[in-house]
Amino acid sequence: MGSMDKNATGISGHERCESYLLFQAETSLRESLRTSLYILGLAYCFLGLSAITARFFRSMENVVKQTRKVVEVDPCTNTESVRHEKVWNYTIADITLLAFGTSFPQISLSTIDAIRNLGQLYAGGLGPGTLVGSAAFDLFPIHAVCVVVPKAGELKRISDIGVWLVELFWSFWAYIWLYIILEVWTPNVVTLWEALLTVLQFGLLLIHAYAQDKCWPYLSLPMARTERPDEWVPEEAFLPEDKNNDYDNFEVLQVGEEEDRNIVDIFSVHSKRGEESLYQNMPNSDISESGNGNLKDKSIQEDSNVLSVWKQQFLDILVLESTESRKMDNKYSRVAIISWQLIVAPWRVLFAFVPPYQIAHGWIAFICSLVFISGIAYIVTKLTVLISCVTGINPYVIAFTILASGTSWPDLVASKIAAERQATADSAIANITCSNSVNIYVGIGLPWLINTVYNFIAYGEPLRIQNAEDLSFSLVVFFCTSIACIVVLVLRRMTLGAELGGPRLWAWITCIFFMFLWFVFVVLSSLKVSGII
């Protein structure tokens, strides 16, 4: 069983090749032309995923900055003061909003693949293959990029080693657990309780990480938090326009260094700058002086500003050149920028309908972004099936290579910016380990839960995994190579004093080694699927 049976998807190979995406005339085109068009469409969808993820980060940042009012009374002077503190714990925010958000393209793709296969006794391999491949991409290429991103000689280490160890444990256990399901307890079968336990373990990860952050007795490792800076994001990392809250001129679709700087504020949950605006004492006299009329006027002004920002999102679509690009002397660069803006214009028009993040603490924009991501993931799923049909390449191979790399791009962007701009390596590495945990507990657990519940109700039978042997082999390869990756990080901590950065030579050697590990994973997994090994 080295390759996935095409009939497992419920559509025969001939019928699938006769299917089309937009118009029936596609089936009359040459296979090479169809393949090229579908690959271009896939690349364009990945571009759209990157763009909508930028807006998703904006909304997520505002969700994290949500505060609650705490009234305190000074026992000596009997004076009341109001303190606005953040609702979200930063560790929970890293695991849920950041890791879940950057992994949502893979999660939605896997869920869509599961829904497509409802009514069949066999689960599709597209979702699990993408998520396991995404885990490998997160651990190896993203670590490789993060190691060389800091400036030459600059060292960035994990300050909260306890939280990282907890996240690392649950990340490794996720893949051990998946192997136990596939090969030990119920080989090639997923039962309802196994799928349910997989999803529930994500909650255990949250509880354990929060307990470690709060140093709860008996539930946390006895490790002191060291070198935790007041400013998680250095002040110079923010641009002047950030202070004016002009966030939505974005975008990942821009050309140049701006594309990275526009996402840096997703980490301001760790920033001292954010705390200064959220933590302040307010005497009662100041509160009483603020009449209802002033509050009403302020509310009207804020609503007007939100509408202006939303209007500006549509007006920005008409702008093909930024102020900086107009100052360029090189006409070829300006033509390239204009051409690029024309290419991405359809995505900009579509995503302009996402409401500004200022509404409802960013929750509406957050949900709308997830809807758009799910829509793009659906198209990606259709294109992948067509590419597999036309080329004859096993869809599992496409899943853990092309799909995994394309859908993991938000992870790469987020970790790169964290490694480049933050004073420590905590969020950069936490995003990697947490994303891998989310991939299994939610990305694979939730689709399997959907399928197993349906099969239990409709047929009274468990869910069969058609390509379980290939998936199990990939898990073993990933586990072995990931141990090598973690050992290198530990050695860097022991010798250089930090996981990221350091002398340029050693940083590049580490980068090349991590990329080699990813190459080993991809080659061995591909050979297994092809039946060569």
C-alpha positions as semicolon CSV with decimal commas, in nm:
position;residue;x (nm);y (nm);z (nm)
1;M;0,000;0,000;0,000
2;G;0,269;0,246;-0,103
3;S;0,035;0,488;-0,278
4;M;-0,315;0,612;-0,217
5;D;-0,595;0,436;-0,398
6;K;-0,766;0,681;-0,629
7;N;-1,100;0,522;-0,559
8;A;-1,061;0,625;-0,195
9;T;-1,179;0,970;-0,292
10;G;-1,496;0,829;-0,437
11;I;-1,412;0,944;-0,793
12;S;-1,242;0,728;-1,049
13;G;-0,923;0,840;-1,213
14;H;-1,093;0,888;-1,553
15;E;-1,378;1,093;-1,410
16;R;-1,141;1,312;-1,213
17;C;-0,932;1,387;-1,523
18;E;-1,247;1,488;-1,708
19;S;-1,335;1,735;-1,432
20;Y;-1,251;2,103;-1,463
21;L;-1,226;2,415;-1,251
22;L;-1,387;2,699;-1,450
23;F;-1,510;2,581;-1,788
24;Q;-1,557;2,248;-1,964
25;A;-1,317;2,342;-2,242
26;E;-1,030;2,287;-1,996
27;T;-1,057;1,913;-2,057
28;S;-0,970;1,963;-2,425
29;L;-0,642;2,139;-2,347
30;R;-0,311;1,956;-2,354
31;E;-0,211;1,805;-2,023
32;S;0,108;2,012;-2,006
33;L;-0,088;2,334;-2,058
34;R;-0,351;2,233;-1,803
35;T;-0,081;2,150;-1,551
36;S;0,090;2,486;-1,604
37;L;-0,236;2,676;-1,565
38;Y;-0,331;2,489;-1,248
39;I;0,013;2,544;-1,096
40;L;-0,008;2,916;-1,174
41;G;-0,352;2,921;-1,014
42;L;-0,212;2,747;-0,707
43;A;0,069;3,002;-0,680
44;Y;-0,183;3,285;-0,713
45;C;-0,390;3,135;-0,432
46;F;-0,081;3,121;-0,210
47;L;-0,029;3,489;-0,285
48;G;-0,385;3,555;-0,175
49;L;-0,330;3,356;0,144
50;S;-0,031;3,572;0,229
51;A;-0,231;3,888;0,168
52;I;-0,534;3,795;0,374
53;T;-0,307;3,667;0,650
54;A;-0,164;4,018;0,674
55;R;-0,512;4,150;0,750
56;F;-0,574;3,858;0,980
57;F;-0,266;3,963;1,180
58;R;-0,403;4,316;1,207
59;S;-0,732;4,195;1,352
60;M;-0,557;3,947;1,579
61;E;-0,336;4,221;1,720
62;N;-0,642;4,426;1,813
63;V;-0,808;4,124;1,974
64;V;-0,498;4,068;2,187
65;K;-0,491;4,434;2,291
66;Q;-0,843;4,412;2,433
67;T;-0,847;4,529;2,796
68;R;-1,068;4,508;3,101
69;K;-1,122;4,773;3,367
70;V;-0,998;4,694;3,716
71;V;-1,093;4,933;4,000
72;E;-0,852;4,944;4,293
73;V;-0,888;5,126;4,627
74;D;-0,585;5,255;4,815
75;P;-0,635;5,140;5,179
76;C;-0,439;5,437;5,312
77;T;-0,594;5,728;5,123
78;N;-0,919;5,553;5,024
79;T;-0,863;5,682;4,671
80;E;-0,997;5,479;4,382
81;S;-0,794;5,421;4,073
82;V;-0,879;5,245;3,751
83;R;-0,636;5,015;3,583
84;H;-0,693;4,877;3,233
85;E;-0,518;4,543;3,198
86;K;-0,493;4,311;2,901
87;V;-0,744;4,030;2,880
88;W;-0,512;3,790;2,700
89;N;-0,219;3,615;2,861
90;Y;0,076;3,639;2,622
91;T;0,152;3,264;2,633
92;I;-0,208;3,175;2,553
93;A;-0,210;3,441;2,279
94;D;0,099;3,283;2,121
95;I;-0,056;2,936;2,121
96;T;-0,412;3,024;2,021
97;L;-0,425;3,342;1,814
98;L;-0,074;3,346;1,665
99;A;-0,014;2,973;1,613
100;F;-0,375;2,897;1,524
101;G;-0,393;3,195;1,290
102;T;-0,076;3,112;1,098
103;S;-0,185;2,746;1,077
104;F;-0,542;2,818;0,971
105;P;-0,475;2,775;0,594
106;Q;-0,363;2,416;0,661
107;I;-0,644;2,355;0,909
108;S;-0,914;2,481;0,673
109;L;-0,767;2,282;0,383
110;S;-0,766;1,965;0,592
111;T;-1,122;2,028;0,713
112;I;-1,245;2,089;0,358
113;D;-1,075;1,768;0,246
114;A;-1,254;1,581;0,527
115;I;-1,593;1,726;0,431
116;R;-1,532;1,631;0,067
117;N;-1,479;1,270;0,178
118;L;-1,790;1,243;0,397
119;G;-1,981;0,925;0,327
120;Q;-1,669;0,724;0,252
121;L;-1,509;0,469;0,481
122;Y;-1,163;0,597;0,389
123;A;-1,023;0,934;0,491
124;G;-0,851;1,149;0,232
125;G;-0,474;1,188;0,251
126;L;-0,459;1,548;0,133
127;G;-0,522;1,706;0,474
128;P;-0,293;1,488;0,691
129;G;-0,021;1,499;0,427
130;T;-0,032;1,878;0,417
131;L;-0,018;1,909;0,795
132;V;0,271;1,666;0,845
133;G;0,459;1,835;0,561
134;S;0,379;2,173;0,713
135;A;0,526;2,058;1,045
136;A;0,849;1,966;0,867
137;F;0,854;2,299;0,685
138;D;0,795;2,485;1,012
139;L;1,066;2,303;1,201
140;F;1,342;2,298;0,939
141;P;1,325;2,582;0,679
142;I;1,168;2,832;0,922
143;H;1,428;2,758;1,189
144;A;1,692;2,790;0,916
145;V;1,567;3,136;0,824
146;C;1,533;3,250;1,186
147;V;1,890;3,149;1,269
148;V;2,043;3,379;1,005
149;V;1,796;3,669;1,033
150;P;1,957;3,849;1,334
151;K;2,243;4,085;1,256
152;A;2,595;3,944;1,246
153;G;2,711;3,861;1,596
154;E;2,372;3,935;1,754
155;L;2,249;3,660;1,987
156;K;1,884;3,597;2,062
157;R;1,791;3,332;2,315
158;I;1,473;3,192;2,461
159;S;1,415;3,376;2,787
160;D;1,124;3,167;2,916
161;I;1,279;2,824;2,869
162;G;1,011;2,657;3,085
163;V;0,723;2,756;2,856
164;W;0,924;2,653;2,552
165;L;0,994;2,307;2,700
166;V;0,624;2,260;2,770
167;E;0,535;2,361;2,414
168;L;0,812;2,140;2,277
169;F;0,690;1,840;2,478
170;W;0,335;1,871;2,348
171;S;0,467;1,923;1,996
172;F;0,666;1,600;2,006
173;W;0,390;1,411;2,186
174;A;0,145;1,513;1,911
175;Y;0,337;1,314;1,651
176;I;0,401;1,022;1,885
177;W;0,028;1,015;1,959
178;L;-0,054;1,018;1,589
179;Y;0,181;0,725;1,527
180;I;0,024;0,531;1,816
181;I;-0,321;0,580;1,663
182;L;-0,211;0,469;1,315
183;E;0,018;0,177;1,400
184;V;-0,028;0,057;1,759
185;W;-0,380;0,072;1,904
186;T;-0,599;0,050;1,595
187;P;-0,372;0,010;1,290
188;N;-0,495;0,192;0,980
189;V;-0,816;0,289;1,164
190;V;-0,924;0,596;1,362
191;T;-1,202;0,545;1,615
192;L;-1,437;0,808;1,747
193;W;-1,273;0,826;2,089
194;E;-0,923;0,851;1,936
195;A;-1,029;1,150;1,726
196;L;-1,199;1,310;2,025
197;L;-0,894;1,263;2,248
198;T;-0,676;1,419;1,979
199;V;-0,882;1,739;1,980
200;L;-0,909;1,751;2,360
201;Q;-0,531;1,740;2,398
202;F;-0,513;2,090;2,254
203;G;-0,695;2,206;2,566
204;L;-0,442;2,021;2,782
205;L;-0,163;2,204;2,600
206;L;-0,325;2,539;2,681
207;I;-0,372;2,450;3,048
208;H;-0,016;2,320;3,085
209;A;0,140;2,622;2,912
210;Y;-0,065;2,864;3,122
211;A;0,030;2,676;3,439
212;Q;0,397;2,701;3,343
213;D;0,365;3,072;3,271
214;K;0,200;3,132;3,609
215;C;0,440;2,891;3,786
216;W;0,162;2,681;3,934
217;P;0,295;2,424;4,184
218;Y;0,300;2,059;4,072
219;L;0,198;2,155;3,715
220;S;0,499;2,366;3,614
221;L;0,867;2,295;3,574
222;P;1,081;2,449;3,850
223;M;1,267;2,678;3,611
224;A;1,318;3,046;3,672
225;R;1,229;3,290;3,396
226;T;1,552;3,465;3,306
227;E;1,640;3,769;3,100
228;R;1,280;3,847;3,023
229;P;1,300;4,205;2,892
230;D;1,049;4,480;2,951
231;E;1,038;4,547;2,578
232;W;0,971;4,234;2,380
233;V;0,974;4,442;2,063
234;P;1,243;4,711;2,057
235;E;1,109;5,063;2,012
236;E;1,304;5,113;1,690
237;A;1,118;4,821;1,534
238;F;0,811;5,040;1,492
239;L;0,777;5,286;1,211
240;P;0,647;5,638;1,268
241;E;0,330;5,555;1,079
242;D;0,262;5,272;1,323
243;K;0,218;5,528;1,598
244;N;-0,053;5,694;1,395
245;N;-0,240;5,363;1,378
246;D;-0,228;5,372;1,000
247;Y;-0,220;4,995;0,979
248;D;-0,431;4,922;0,681
249;N;-0,216;5,075;0,413
250;F;-0,048;4,734;0,439
251;E;0,050;4,491;0,280
252;V;0,223;4,166;0,207
253;L;0,132;4,256;-0,147
254;Q;0,361;4,557;-0,140
255;V;0,709;4,536;-0,289
256;G;1,011;4,596;-0,071
257;E;1,095;4,600;0,296
258;E;0,759;4,751;0,391
259;E;0,590;4,413;0,353
260;D;0,769;4,279;0,661
261;R;0,742;4,591;0,872
262;N;0,368;4,600;0,826
263;I;0,324;4,274;1,019
264;V;0,558;4,352;1,307
265;D;0,279;4,483;1,529
266;I;0,132;4,137;1,575
267;F;0,395;4,096;1,843
268;S;0,316;4,419;2,025
269;V;0,129;4,209;2,279
270;H;0,479;4,170;2,425
271;S;0,570;4,535;2,380
272;K;0,633;4,787;2,654
273;R;0,487;5,047;2,423
274;G;0,156;4,864;2,434
275;E;0,165;4,843;2,813
276;E;0,217;5,215;2,851
277;S;-0,111;5,286;2,677
278;L;-0,301;5,009;2,854
279;Y;-0,184;5,037;3,214
280;Q;-0,253;5,366;3,382
281;N;-0,401;5,499;3,707
282;M;-0,703;5,723;3,670
283;P;-0,825;5,912;3,978
284;N;-1,199;5,935;4,036
285;S;-1,194;6,307;3,971
286;D;-1,072;6,250;3,618
287;I;-1,344;5,997;3,553
288;S;-1,623;6,210;3,691
289;E;-1,517;6,502;3,477
290;S;-1,577;6,297;3,166
291;G;-1,943;6,359;3,105
292;N;-2,175;6,144;2,904
293;G;-2,177;6,403;2,631
294;N;-1,801;6,381;2,587
295;L;-1,817;6,002;2,574
296;K;-2,092;6,020;2,314
297;D;-1,895;6,265;2,104
298;K;-1,591;6,041;2,129
299;S;-1,796;5,740;2,018
300;I;-1,932;5,929;1,717
301;Q;-1,580;6,041;1,627
302;E;-1,448;5,684;1,650
303;D;-1,731;5,555;1,427
304;S;-1,651;5,824;1,174
305;N;-1,282;5,731;1,180
306;V;-1,364;5,364;1,124
307;L;-1,579;5,446;0,822
308;S;-1,301;5,666;0,686
309;V;-1,050;5,383;0,722
310;W;-1,284;5,139;0,549
311;K;-1,336;5,389;0,268
312;Q;-0,960;5,437;0,241
313;Q;-0,917;5,060;0,193
314;F;-1,110;5,086;-0,134
315;L;-0,935;5,406;-0,240
316;D;-0,595;5,243;-0,186
317;I;-0,681;4,991;-0,456
318;L;-0,654;5,270;-0,714
319;V;-0,302;5,360;-0,598
320;L;-0,044;5,170;-0,801
321;E;0,262;5,354;-0,669
322;S;0,360;5,449;-0,318
323;T;0,529;5,777;-0,232
324;E;0,864;5,601;-0,207
325;S;0,835;5,432;-0,546
326;R;0,756;5,763;-0,718
327;K;1,091;5,894;-0,599
328;M;1,280;5,610;-0,769
329;D;1,506;5,707;-1,057
330;N;1,509;5,356;-1,202
331;K;1,214;5,336;-1,439
332;Y;1,240;4,957;-1,459
333;S;1,184;4,929;-1,084
334;R;0,881;5,154;-1,106
335;V;0,739;4,949;-1,395
336;A;0,796;4,633;-1,193
337;I;0,611;4,779;-0,895
338;I;0,317;4,893;-1,107
339;S;0,301;4,555;-1,280
340;W;0,303;4,378;-0,947
341;Q;0,023;4,595;-0,813
342;L;-0,186;4,516;-1,121
343;I;-0,129;4,143;-1,069
344;V;-0,243;4,151;-0,708
345;A;-0,524;4,402;-0,770
346;P;-0,801;4,135;-0,763
347;W;-0,693;4,025;-0,416
348;R;-0,678;4,385;-0,296
349;V;-1,031;4,449;-0,424
350;L;-1,164;4,134;-0,259
351;F;-0,996;4,187;0,075
352;A;-1,099;4,552;0,095
353;F;-1,439;4,419;0,202
354;V;-1,285;4,294;0,528
355;P;-1,401;4,549;0,789
356;P;-1,137;4,760;0,967
357;Y;-0,985;4,594;1,270
358;Q;-1,104;4,880;1,495
359;I;-1,462;4,743;1,494
360;A;-1,557;4,520;1,792
361;H;-1,198;4,490;1,912
362;G;-1,102;4,332;1,579
363;W;-1,327;4,026;1,612
364;I;-1,533;4,098;1,298
365;A;-1,222;4,140;1,084
366;F;-1,078;3,829;1,253
367;I;-1,378;3,616;1,155
368;C;-1,405;3,763;0,804
369;S;-1,037;3,689;0,743
370;L;-1,091;3,326;0,845
371;V;-1,383;3,302;0,602
372;F;-1,166;3,430;0,315
373;I;-0,885;3,191;0,412
374;S;-1,130;2,900;0,406
375;G;-1,255;3,006;0,063
376;I;-0,903;3,017;-0,080
377;A;-0,823;2,683;0,084
378;Y;-1,122;2,530;-0,094
379;I;-0,990;2,646;-0,432
380;V;-0,643;2,516;-0,341
381;T;-0,796;2,175;-0,266
382;K;-0,971;2,165;-0,604
383;L;-0,654;2,268;-0,788
384;T;-0,449;2,005;-0,608
385;V;-0,689;1,729;-0,709
386;L;-0,674;1,848;-1,070
387;I;-0,293;1,866;-1,071
388;S;-0,273;1,514;-0,929
389;C;-0,517;1,388;-1,189
390;V;-0,350;1,550;-1,489
391;T;0,009;1,473;-1,392
392;G;-0,044;1,137;-1,224
393;I;0,154;1,251;-0,919
394;N;0,026;1,107;-0,593
395;P;-0,174;1,378;-0,412
396;Y;0,001;1,287;-0,087
397;V;0,334;1,393;-0,242
398;I;0,184;1,722;-0,358
399;A;0,038;1,771;-0,010
400;F;0,358;1,742;0,196
401;T;0,570;1,937;-0,055
402;I;0,392;2,210;-0,252
403;L;0,083;2,255;-0,035
404;A;0,278;2,236;0,290
405;S;0,528;2,498;0,175
406;G;0,266;2,732;0,030
407;T;0,026;2,722;0,324
408;S;0,313;2,755;0,575
409;W;0,423;3,088;0,429
410;P;0,241;3,290;0,702
411;D;0,435;3,087;0,963
412;L;0,760;3,178;0,790
413;V;0,673;3,548;0,774
414;A;0,561;3,563;1,137
415;S;0,865;3,381;1,277
416;K;1,109;3,575;1,059
417;I;0,976;3,908;1,180
418;A;0,982;3,793;1,542
419;A;1,343;3,675;1,507
420;E;1,444;3,998;1,337
421;R;1,263;4,255;1,553
422;Q;1,217;4,105;1,899
423;A;1,480;4,118;2,169
424;T;1,443;3,745;2,242
425;A;1,378;3,427;2,046
426;D;1,064;3,333;2,241
427;S;0,788;3,417;1,994
428;A;0,984;3,315;1,683
429;I;1,046;2,964;1,815
430;A;0,719;2,940;2,007
431;N;0,528;3,007;1,684
432;I;0,702;2,707;1,526
433;T;0,648;2,458;1,808
434;C;0,293;2,575;1,880
435;S;0,197;2,566;1,512
436;N;0,311;2,204;1,493
437;S;0,096;2,116;1,793
438;V;-0,204;2,296;1,645
439;N;-0,151;2,110;1,317
440;I;-0,208;1,773;1,485
441;Y;-0,452;1,844;1,767
442;V;-0,679;2,070;1,562
443;G;-0,571;2,037;1,197
444;I;-0,588;1,656;1,191
445;G;-0,797;1,590;1,502
446;L;-1,095;1,806;1,400
447;P;-1,134;1,666;1,043
448;W;-1,098;1,311;1,174
449;L;-1,358;1,387;1,439
450;I;-1,597;1,509;1,169
451;N;-1,541;1,194;0,961
452;T;-1,560;0,951;1,253
453;V;-1,881;1,103;1,389
454;Y;-2,039;1,081;1,044
455;N;-1,925;0,722;0,990
456;F;-2,041;0,620;1,338
457;I;-2,388;0,765;1,283
458;A;-2,429;0,659;0,919
459;Y;-2,253;0,321;0,912
460;G;-2,158;0,234;1,269
461;E;-1,798;0,182;1,154
462;P;-1,467;0,358;1,230
463;L;-1,273;0,571;0,986
464;R;-1,013;0,390;0,776
465;I;-0,691;0,564;0,673
466;Q;-0,607;0,456;0,320
467;N;-0,247;0,583;0,318
468;A;-0,172;0,513;0,685
469;E;0,153;0,333;0,601
470;D;0,291;0,631;0,410
471;L;0,177;0,873;0,680
472;S;0,333;0,663;0,956
473;F;0,663;0,644;0,769
474;S;0,665;1,023;0,727
475;L;0,602;1,059;1,100
476;V;0,901;0,837;1,184
477;V;1,129;1,030;0,948
478;F;1,004;1,361;1,085
479;F;1,053;1,249;1,443
480;C;1,414;1,138;1,383
481;T;1,511;1,453;1,192
482;S;1,335;1,679;1,443
483;I;1,544;1,531;1,725
484;A;1,855;1,629;1,529
485;C;1,714;1,982;1,491
486;I;1,645;2,023;1,863
487;V;1,989;1,883;1,953
488;V;2,151;2,151;1,737
489;L;1,946;2,422;1,909
490;V;2,052;2,289;2,250
491;L;2,417;2,277;2,144
492;R;2,394;2,635;2,022
493;R;2,248;2,735;2,358
494;M;2,531;2,560;2,543
495;T;2,816;2,685;2,324
496;L;2,702;3,022;2,187
497;G;2,453;3,109;2,459
498;A;2,158;3,153;2,223
499;E;1,944;2,960;1,978
500;L;1,935;3,228;1,707
501;G;2,202;3,450;1,554
502;G;2,565;3,446;1,659
503;P;2,878;3,437;1,439
504;R;2,782;3,448;1,074
505;L;2,970;3,132;0,981
506;W;2,801;2,917;1,246
507;A;2,463;3,071;1,170
508;W;2,491;2,972;0,804
509;I;2,620;2,625;0,890
510;T;2,317;2,575;1,113
511;C;2,088;2,709;0,840
512;I;2,230;2,467;0,580
513;F;2,201;2,174;0,821
514;F;1,835;2,251;0,891
515;M;1,763;2,271;0,518
516;F;1,941;1,939;0,472
517;L;1,710;1,781;0,731
518;W;1,408;1,909;0,539
519;F;1,554;1,768;0,214
520;V;1,597;1,428;0,384
521;F;1,234;1,433;0,502
522;V;1,094;1,524;0,160
523;V;1,309;1,275;-0,035
524;L;1,249;0,977;0,196
525;S;0,875;1,044;0,221
526;S;0,849;1,076;-0,157
527;L;1,041;0,753;-0,213
528;K;0,809;0,573;0,029
529;V;0,495;0,697;-0,144
530;S;0,643;0,595;-0,480
531;G;0,701;0,243;-0,349
532;I;1,078;0,259;-0,398
533;I;1,147;0,200;-0,027
